[in-house]
């Protein structure tokens, strides 16, 4: 899946009510793993990139993925704490 599609799923999860979030937790963990892989691949790509314009774009994408992953992880932790 492409990053924008994964981010849409994260946003849907974060905006859903608690009952739906419980149902979606397993799927959501898989998505977070995919986002982590994307993040790692972007980090590798950033190390290899020499063009400043491309580096700036990769850094922007990386920041977005990082922020969304953190939101997702915090949401899952919050759900676990509520149990």
N, C-alpha and C positions, 0 to 999 in steps of 0.2 A: 504494500500500500504506500501511496505517496504521503508525504508529511502533511499536506493540507487536509487530507481525508482523515488521517489519524487525529489531527488537532480538532476537527469537527466532532469526532467521537468523544474526545476528552471534554470538550465544551458541553456536549449533550449530557454527559455523565455528571459533570459538576452542577448543572442546572436542574437535574432531575430530583424528585422528592426521595426521601430516605428508603422507602420500600423498593422503588425501582433501582436505587443504587445498590441495595443488597443483592438483588437479582443479577445486576450487571457486573458485580465485583470480579468474578472469575474472568470474564471476557476483558474487563478493563485491565487486569494485571497483564494479560497477554499483549495488549496494546502498549502498555508502559514498557514492556520488554522490547517491543519493536521500535519504540521511540528511542530507547537507550541504544539499540544497534545503529539507528540512523544517526544519533548524536555522535557515537564513536566513529562512524564512517566519515561524518563531516569534519571531525577533529583531524582524522588522518588526511583527508583531502586538503584541509587548511594548512597542514604542515608541508604538503607537497606543492601548494600553489604559490606562484611567484608574482602573478599579476595583482596589483593593489586593488583594482576594481572588483575582481573576482573574490579576493580575500575579504573585502568589506561585505559583499553579498553573503558569503559563507558564514561570516561572523554574525550577521543579522539573523540568518536562518537558525544558527546554533543557539543564539540567545532566546529565540522564540521556543524552540524545542525544549531547551533547558527549563524555561519558566513554566511551560505547560506540564512537563514531567513533574516538577516540584509541586505544582498545584494538585496533580493527580495523586501523588504519593501522600501529600498532606490530607487529602480527602479520604483516602483509604485508611490512614491512621486514625482519623477522626471517627470514621465508621466503626473501627475496631474498639476505640475507646468508649463509644456510646453503648457497646454491648454490655 
